[in-house]
Amino acid sequence: MAKKKNKKAGSNGLTLQFMPFSEIAKLNSLDRIKKLLKIILNNKVVVLQGRLKADEETRLIEDTMIMVGNISGFKGVELAVISQDAGEIGKFQKLKFGLAKALTGAHNSLTIIGPATIIKEMKKDPKKLEMMIR
């Protein structure tokens, strides 16, 4: 009987790493970015429950732009955030939504971050996100 050869994980195909926000919640901004970049540099797409702060998203993009010329084959990252639009719900729901957001932060969002070598493009409109991969 011929033995099957196991391919190295991640050598072909797309690897998604789902991450609850609690995994990075207690980290400071710099450590959050480092943790995410480590995953992305391993050619994985991170699907994060919640979202980073605006300054953290900016810092992540800045750091990856610095890496583009310095890491062989690295072309940057693609980042998109999906969240519920508060304009689509009623007044009572808005009040509940605002209270929950104040208590828990922006964990009702979903953030997708991946290497530009894998993610060709992300298109976002108010109701959906389309991700084209290479």
Kinemage of the C-alpha trace (Angstrom):
@kinemage 1
@onewidth
@group {chain A} dominant
@subgroup {mainchain}
@vectorlist {calphas} color= white
{ca met a 1} P 0.000 0.000 0.000
{ca ala a 2} L 1.341 3.407 -0.920
{ca lys a 3} L 1.629 5.932 1.873
{ca lys a 4} L 0.090 9.346 1.479
{ca lys a 5} L 2.525 12.187 1.738
{ca asn a 6} L 1.373 14.867 4.123
{ca lys a 7} L 1.776 18.364 2.778
{ca lys a 8} L 3.114 20.983 5.106
{ca ala a 9} L 0.197 22.885 6.636
{ca gly a 10} L -0.391 26.195 4.930
{ca ser a 11} L 1.773 25.356 1.904
{ca asn a 12} L -1.279 25.419 -0.346
{ca gly a 13} L -4.614 27.043 0.132
{ca leu a 14} L -5.855 29.669 2.487
{ca thr a 15} L -5.421 29.549 6.260
{ca leu a 16} L -7.841 31.559 8.390
{ca gln a 17} L -7.075 32.107 12.050
{ca phe a 18} L -10.163 33.028 14.048
{ca met a 19} L -9.270 35.069 17.115
{ca pro a 20} L -11.569 36.170 19.928
{ca phe a 21} L -10.889 39.716 21.053
{ca ser a 22} L -10.223 38.395 24.553
{ca glu a 23} L -6.932 36.968 23.221
{ca ile a 24} L -5.555 40.478 22.688
{ca ala a 25} L -7.738 42.518 25.067
{ca lys a 26} L -5.197 42.723 27.883
{ca leu a 27} L -2.250 43.516 25.595
{ca asn a 28} L -1.060 47.062 25.057
{ca ser a 29} L -1.353 48.521 21.548
{ca leu a 30} L 2.197 47.659 20.501
{ca asp a 31} L 1.871 44.036 21.639
{ca arg a 32} L -1.496 43.693 19.865
{ca ile a 33} L 0.078 44.826 16.617
{ca lys a 34} L 3.091 42.545 17.087
{ca lys a 35} L 0.845 39.529 17.724
{ca leu a 36} L -1.256 40.214 14.626
{ca leu a 37} L 1.800 40.853 12.439
{ca lys a 38} L 3.381 37.587 13.563
{ca ile a 39} L 0.303 35.698 12.333
{ca ile a 40} L 0.105 37.673 9.086
{ca leu a 41} L 3.808 37.143 8.354
{ca asn a 42} L 3.072 33.398 8.506
{ca asn a 43} L 0.722 33.917 5.504
{ca lys a 44} L -2.463 33.545 7.522
{ca val a 45} L -5.577 35.687 7.381
{ca val a 46} L -6.765 36.838 10.809
{ca val a 47} L -10.493 37.026 11.480
{ca leu a 48} L -10.708 39.031 14.687
{ca gln a 49} L -13.816 39.366 16.812
{ca gly a 50} L -14.110 43.094 17.428
{ca arg a 51} L -11.885 45.795 16.069
{ca leu a 52} L -8.693 47.599 16.846
{ca lys a 53} L -8.670 51.224 17.919
{ca ala a 54} L -8.253 53.679 15.047
{ca asp a 55} L -4.689 54.526 16.103
{ca glu a 56} L -3.853 50.798 16.265
{ca glu a 57} L -5.162 50.254 12.726
{ca thr a 58} L -3.069 53.209 11.559
{ca arg a 59} L 0.027 51.902 13.335
{ca leu a 60} L -0.482 48.421 11.846
{ca ile a 61} L -0.612 49.876 8.326
{ca glu a 62} L 2.423 52.110 8.996
{ca asp a 63} L 4.453 49.196 10.360
{ca thr a 64} L 3.623 47.010 7.374
{ca met a 65} L 4.589 49.765 4.943
{ca ile a 66} L 8.019 49.877 6.594
{ca met a 67} L 8.318 46.096 6.188
{ca val a 68} L 7.432 46.110 2.474
{ca gly a 69} L 10.953 46.832 1.279
{ca asn a 70} L 12.706 44.955 4.053
{ca ile a 71} L 11.056 41.509 4.095
{ca ser a 72} L 11.401 39.413 0.973
{ca gly a 73} L 8.063 38.695 -0.697
{ca phe a 74} L 6.041 40.819 1.752
{ca lys a 75} L 3.700 43.217 -0.051
{ca gly a 76} L 1.752 44.677 2.868
{ca val a 77} L -1.648 43.898 4.363
{ca glu a 78} L -5.294 44.236 3.496
{ca leu a 79} L -7.619 45.229 6.330
{ca ala a 80} L -11.405 45.516 6.498
{ca val a 81} L -13.897 45.932 9.333
{ca ile a 82} L -17.523 44.859 9.280
{ca ser a 83} L -19.855 46.259 11.926
{ca gln a 84} L -23.549 46.794 12.415
{ca asp a 85} L -24.740 50.159 11.223
{ca ala a 86} L -26.627 51.806 14.070
{ca gly a 87} L -28.712 53.695 11.493
{ca glu a 88} L -30.465 50.487 10.444
{ca ile a 89} L -32.111 49.811 13.828
{ca gly a 90} L -34.917 51.375 15.857
{ca lys a 91} L -34.529 53.883 18.713
{ca phe a 92} L -34.833 51.307 21.510
{ca gln a 93} L -32.376 49.010 19.741
{ca lys a 94} L -29.975 51.968 19.308
{ca leu a 95} L -30.138 52.593 23.058
{ca lys a 96} L -29.409 48.917 23.810
{ca phe a 97} L -26.689 48.873 21.134
{ca gly a 98} L -25.049 52.020 22.590
{ca leu a 99} L -25.165 50.670 26.134
{ca ala a 100} L -23.708 47.308 25.103
{ca lys a 101} L -20.969 49.054 23.120
{ca ala a 102} L -20.109 51.252 26.115
{ca leu a 103} L -19.866 48.205 28.372
{ca thr a 104} L -18.039 45.797 26.083
{ca gly a 105} L -16.293 47.971 23.515
{ca ala a 106} L -16.561 47.430 19.768
{ca his a 107} L -16.800 43.631 19.938
{ca asn a 108} L -19.853 43.537 17.695
{ca ser a 109} L -17.481 44.083 14.772
{ca leu a 110} L -15.426 41.672 12.738
{ca thr a 111} L -11.956 42.624 11.507
{ca ile a 112} L -10.222 40.781 8.687
{ca ile a 113} L -6.488 41.316 8.226
{ca gly a 114} L -4.311 39.386 5.833
{ca pro a 115} L -1.173 39.574 3.729
{ca ala a 116} L -1.542 41.343 0.398
{ca thr a 117} L 0.201 38.369 -1.243
{ca ile a 118} L -2.881 36.260 -0.416
{ca ile a 119} L -5.706 38.793 -0.423
{ca lys a 120} L -5.957 40.368 -3.830
{ca glu a 121} L -8.756 42.757 -2.921
{ca met a 122} L -11.485 43.404 -0.369
{ca lys a 123} L -14.653 45.168 -1.458
{ca lys a 124} L -16.939 46.489 1.227
{ca asp a 125} L -20.389 47.937 0.925
{ca pro a 126} L -22.824 48.644 3.764
{ca lys a 127} L -24.238 45.111 3.844
{ca lys a 128} L -21.392 42.781 2.876
{ca leu a 129} L -17.679 42.254 2.400
{ca glu a 130} L -16.224 40.442 -0.583
{ca met a 131} L -12.676 39.116 -0.377
{ca met a 132} L -10.838 37.999 -3.491
{ca ile a 133} L -7.868 35.746 -2.850
{ca arg a 134} L -4.948 34.782 -5.057
